[in-house]
Amino acid sequence: MPRVRTLAVTVALALCPALAAADGLDRDEKPWSRNVSDDDQREARKLYASGNEQFKAERHTEALALYDKALERWEHPFIRLNAAASCIELERYLAAAVHIEAAATYRDHLKPDDQRKLAAMSKRVEAKTGIIEVVTEQAGAALSIDGEQILVGPGSAKRRVLAGKHAVVAQRAGLESDTRQIEVAPGQVVAVKPVLFVVASKWRWATWKPWALAGVGVAIAAVGAPLLISAQSKLDERAELANTCGGPCDPNSAIGFELAALKTSADRRELSAITAFAVGGATIATGVVLAILNRPTQTKRPAEDGEVQAGLWRRGDATGVTLSVRY
């Protein structure tokens, strides 16, 4: 038989004599006997004895089920101890801790030998588990360990966990959550204080200014289009007038002067159009560059108590709304 299994049977046999002594206790002799009816005590003893038989036979699942039924009838530290022993054999260390903590409430009323057994069981559980203590001063902060919510701030709470890695998360609507990856060593108590942050965006300029500048550039460039069309119209008019000469026109004639005037007007309008396109394009480009440079930078600060925030929280089957106002 493996060494661990032998040890398990030894623990069970060590517990049984002390537990069997509970059969002879009077109702008023111990705190755990008060307000427990004779019928409940009698039924609990039967279930407890059957559980011990299952434990000795190494049928720990069946033994635990019987101990749980016995506890429904009688909250007895010895039943708790054997239930914890069954959980340990099943590697349900967190469940074992619950039974041990319940038995420990009667520590001062246990005999020295039973107190030593309780301490030994506690050490076995501590060798596989640790404790995470979460603390928050932020109102409405919902704190969870491995996805299970255990606290809505402000306040603190402790949770026993298996040794290893765990995730502690703080959340509240409208705030940036805080996630901590925690490594818990056997027997270690790890304190965690997550902090929720308000995230604000900051720009160099008002966001509309670069795009307004680009819009002005579009308007300036748009002016160039009718000027270019007008310049072409003057050139067409000059060509038609030149055809009336039937050959080269005398530059000193009235028609010659008119042709020169039309050419000058067309050139000026074309130059104005090109200038509008150039200036408008440069303005548009400047606006786009400023818009790129105006990308927001994020700043963080811890959320203050009283800051206006509303959030939904859940704890077990209960659901509620948390509202905090900064003043």
C-alpha positions in Angstrom: 0.0 0.0 0.0 1.4 3.5 -0.9 2.8 5.5 2.0 0.4 8.3 1.6 -2.6 5.9 1.8 -1.2 4.3 4.9 -0.8 7.7 6.5 -4.5 8.5 5.6 -5.7 5.4 7.3 -3.6 6.2 10.3 -5.1 9.6 10.6 -8.6 8.2 10.4 -7.9 5.6 13.1 -6.4 8.3 15.3 -9.5 10.4 15.0 -12.0 7.7 15.5 -11.5 7.0 19.3 -11.9 10.6 20.2 -14.9 11.0 18.0 -16.5 7.9 19.4 -16.3 9.4 22.8 -19.0 11.9 21.7 -21.6 9.2 22.0 -21.3 9.4 25.8 -21.5 13.2 26.1 -24.4 14.7 27.8 -26.3 17.5 26.0 -25.2 20.2 28.5 -21.6 19.1 28.9 -20.2 20.8 25.7 -21.2 23.9 23.8 -21.8 21.9 20.6 -24.5 19.8 22.4 -26.7 22.7 23.4 -30.0 23.1 21.6 -29.5 19.8 19.8 -32.4 17.4 20.2 -31.8 13.8 21.3 -33.2 12.6 18.0 -30.8 14.7 16.0 -27.9 13.6 18.2 -28.9 9.9 17.8 -29.3 10.2 14.0 -26.0 12.1 13.7 -24.1 9.4 15.6 -25.5 6.8 13.2 -24.4 8.7 10.2 -21.1 9.5 11.8 -20.4 5.9 12.6 -21.3 4.8 9.0 -19.0 7.5 7.7 -16.2 6.2 9.8 -16.7 2.7 8.3 -16.6 4.1 4.8 -13.4 6.1 5.7 -11.6 3.0 7.0 -12.6 1.3 3.8 -11.0 4.2 1.9 -14.3 5.1 0.3 -13.8 8.8 1.1 -16.5 10.2 -1.2 -19.1 8.1 0.5 -17.7 8.9 3.9 -17.8 12.7 3.2 -21.4 12.5 2.1 -22.3 10.8 5.4 -20.4 13.3 7.4 -22.2 16.1 5.6 -25.6 14.6 6.5 -24.5 14.1 10.1 -23.5 17.8 10.3 -27.0 18.8 9.1 -28.2 17.1 12.3 -25.4 18.1 14.7 -22.7 20.7 14.4 -19.9 18.7 16.1 -16.2 19.4 15.9 -15.3 15.7 15.7 -17.6 15.3 12.7 -15.9 18.3 11.2 -12.5 16.8 11.7 -13.3 13.6 10.0 -15.0 15.4 7.1 -11.8 17.5 6.7 -9.8 14.3 6.7 -12.0 12.9 3.9 -11.6 16.1 1.9 -7.8 15.9 2.3 -7.8 12.4 0.9 -9.9 13.6 -2.0 -7.5 16.6 -2.4 -10.3 19.0 -1.8 -8.1 21.2 0.4 -10.3 24.3 0.3 -13.3 22.3 1.5 -11.1 20.8 4.2 -10.2 24.3 5.4 -13.9 25.1 5.8 -14.4 22.1 8.1 -11.2 22.8 10.0 -12.1 26.4 10.6 -15.6 25.4 11.8 -14.0 22.9 14.2 -11.6 25.5 15.5 -14.4 27.6 16.8 -14.6 25.0 19.6 -10.8 24.8 20.1 -10.9 26.0 23.7 -13.4 23.3 24.7 -11.4 20.4 23.1 -9.1 18.2 25.0 -5.4 18.7 24.5 -5.2 15.6 22.3 -8.0 16.8 20.1 -6.4 20.2 19.8 -3.2 18.6 18.6 -5.2 16.7 16.0 -6.8 19.9 14.9 -3.4 21.6 14.6 -2.0 18.7 12.6 -4.9 18.8 10.1 -4.5 22.6 9.8 -0.8 22.2 8.9 -1.7 19.6 6.2 -4.1 22.1 4.6 -1.7 25.0 4.9 0.9 23.0 3.1 -1.4 23.1 0.0 -3.1 26.5 0.3 -2.5 30.1 1.0 -4.6 33.2 1.6 -5.2 36.3 -0.6 -6.3 39.4 1.2 -7.8 42.1 -1.0 -8.1 45.7 0.2 -9.7 48.7 -1.5 -10.6 52.2 -0.3 -12.5 53.0 -3.6 -16.2 53.1 -3.3 -18.0 50.8 -5.7 -14.8 48.8 -6.7 -15.8 45.2 -7.4 -12.9 42.9 -6.5 -12.8 39.3 -7.6 -10.4 36.4 -7.3 -10.2 34.0 -10.3 -13.5 35.4 -11.6 -15.4 35.1 -8.3 -16.5 38.5 -6.9 -15.8 38.6 -3.1 -16.0 42.3 -2.3 -17.5 45.6 -3.3 -15.5 48.5 -1.8 -14.6 50.1 0.3 -13.4 47.3 2.6 -11.3 44.2 2.7 -11.7 40.4 2.5 -9.7 37.3 2.8 -10.0 34.2 0.6 -8.1 30.9 1.0 -6.8 29.6 -2.3 -4.8 26.7 -3.6 -1.1 27.4 -3.8 -0.1 28.7 -7.2 -1.1 31.5 -9.6 -4.3 33.5 -9.2 -5.8 36.6 -10.8 -7.1 39.5 -8.7 -9.3 41.9 -10.7 -10.8 45.3 -9.6 -13.6 46.8 -11.8 -16.0 49.6 -11.8 -18.1 51.1 -14.6 -16.4 54.0 -16.4 -12.9 53.3 -15.0 -9.9 51.3 -16.2 -9.8 47.9 -14.4 -6.8 46.7 -12.6 -5.7 43.0 -13.0 -3.0 41.5 -10.8 -1.4 38.1 -11.4 -0.6 36.7 -7.9 1.7 33.8 -7.0 0.7 32.3 -3.7 3.1 30.0 -1.9 1.9 27.3 0.6 1.0 28.9 3.9 1.6 32.4 2.5 -0.7 35.4 3.1 -0.6 37.8 0.1 -2.1 41.3 0.5 -3.3 42.9 -2.7 -4.6 46.5 -3.1 -5.8 47.0 -6.7 -6.3 50.6 -7.9 -8.9 51.8 -10.4 -7.9 54.6 -12.7 -9.7 57.4 -14.5 -8.3 57.5 -18.0 -8.4 60.9 -19.8 -7.5 61.9 -23.3 -5.6 65.1 -24.0 -5.0 66.9 -27.4 -2.5 69.6 -28.3 -5.2 71.6 -30.0 -9.0 71.4 -30.1 -9.8 68.5 -32.4 -11.8 70.7 -34.8 -8.9 73.2 -35.6 -6.8 71.0 -37.9 -9.8 69.9 -39.9 -11.1 73.5 -40.1 -7.7 74.5 -41.5 -8.0 71.7 -44.1 -11.5 72.9 -44.9 -10.2 76.4 -45.6 -7.6 74.9 -47.9 -10.3 73.1 -49.9 -12.2 76.4 -50.2 -9.1 78.3 -51.5 -8.4 75.5 -54.0 -12.0 75.6 -55.1 -11.6 79.2 -56.1 -8.9 78.2 -58.6 -11.4 76.1 -60.7 -13.6 79.0 -62.0 -10.5 81.2 -62.5 -9.0 78.5 -64.7 -12.2 78.1 -66.7 -12.4 81.9 -67.1 -8.8 82.0 -68.4 -9.6 79.4 -71.0 -12.8 81.3 -72.0 -10.6 84.5 -72.6 -8.2 82.4 -74.7 -11.1 81.0 -76.8 -12.5 84.6 -77.3 -9.1 85.8 -78.4 -8.8 83.0 -80.9 -12.2 83.8 -82.4 -11.3 87.5 -82.7 -7.9 86.7 -84.3 -9.7 84.7 -87.0 -11.5 87.9 -88.2 -8.3 89.3 -89.4 -8.0 86.8 -92.2 -4.3 86.5 -91.4 -1.8 88.1 -89.0 -3.4 91.0 -87.2 -1.7 94.4 -86.9 -0.7 94.7 -83.2 -1.2 98.5 -83.5 -4.8 98.2 -84.7 -7.8 98.2 -82.5 -8.1 94.4 -83.0 -4.4 94.0 -82.1 -4.9 95.9 -78.9 -8.0 93.8 -78.0 -6.1 90.6 -78.7 -3.3 91.7 -76.4 -5.7 92.6 -73.6 -7.5 89.2 -73.8 -4.1 87.5 -73.6 -3.1 89.5 -70.5 -6.4 88.8 -68.8 -6.2 85.1 -69.6 -2.6 84.9 -68.2 -3.5 86.7 -65.0 -6.5 84.4 -64.4 -4.5 81.3 -65.1 -1.8 82.5 -62.7 -4.4 83.2 -60.0 -5.9 79.7 -60.5 -2.5 78.1 -60.2 -1.8 80.2 -57.0 -5.2 79.2 -55.5 -4.5 75.5 -56.2 -1.0 75.8 -54.7 -2.1 77.7 -51.6 -5.2 75.6 -51.1 -3.2 72.3 -51.5 -0.6 73.5 -49.0 -3.3 74.5 -46.5 -5.0 71.2 -46.8 -1.7 69.4 -46.3 -0.9 71.5 -43.2 -4.3 70.7 -41.8 -3.8 66.9 -42.3 -0.3 67.0 -40.8 -1.7 68.9 -37.7 -4.5 66.4 -37.4 -1.9 63.6 -37.3 0.2 65.4 -34.8 -2.9 66.1 -32.7 -3.3 62.4 -31.8 -4.5 62.2 -28.2 -2.3 61.2 -25.3 -3.8 59.3 -22.4 -3.3 60.3 -18.8 -4.2 58.2 -15.7 -5.0 59.1 -12.2 -6.5 57.1 -9.3 -10.3 57.4 -9.1 -11.2 59.5 -6.1 -13.9 58.7 -3.6 -17.0 60.6 -4.5 -16.3 60.8 -8.2 -19.4 60.5 -10.2 -19.6 56.9 -11.4 -22.4 54.3 -11.6 -21.9 50.6 -11.9 -23.7 47.3 -11.6 -22.4 44.7 -9.1 -23.2 41.1 -8.3 -22.5 39.1 -5.2 -23.8 35.6 -5.3 -27.5 35.8 -6.2 -27.7 39.5 -5.2 -27.5 42.3 -7.7 -27.3 46.1 -7.1 -26.2 49.5 -8.4 -23.4 51.5 -7.0 -23.4 55.3 -7.4 -20.7 57.6 -6.2 -20.5 61.4 -6.6 -17.4 63.5 -6.4 -17.8 66.7 -4.3 
